[in-house]
Every structure is written in C-alpha cells, then in structure tokens.
Amino acid sequence: MFIVLERNRRLLVGPAEVGRRLRQFIKKRKKELKERSLKELKLYREHQLEQERRKSEILYRGFPGS
C-alpha cells in the first residue's frame, strides 16, 4: 500500500515510485554532467587552438621578409 500526500504541490509517493524517480533523476543528472563536460572539453580545445595560432603568428612576425 502506498500513501500519497500533497505537500508543496509535489506528490510524496511510496517506495517503488521513489526508487523509480531517483533512478530517473540520476540518469538525467549523469546525462547533464556528460554534456557539460563535453562542452567544456570543446571550449578547452578551441582555446588551445587559438593559443597555437597566436603563437605561430607571433613567430612568423619575428622573421623579416616572411
């Protein structure tokens, strides 16, 4: 038997439902974290490429007649 209570407009439900919601939440959170880390990795790589480009520009500027 599951008891459903109304509190803060959210349903408090029995153990099976709690477990299911918890698993869903964990799954969702994992996905969000994965997406975020991929985004950060992409930004980091772009930053590295930009640094390399600037470095090579500075190097080429240093040589006369290039």
Buried (B, 14 or more C-beta within 10 A) or exposed (E): EEEEEEEEEEEEBEEEEEEEEEEEEEEEEEEEEEEEEEEEEEEEEEEEEEEEEEEEEEEEEEEEEE
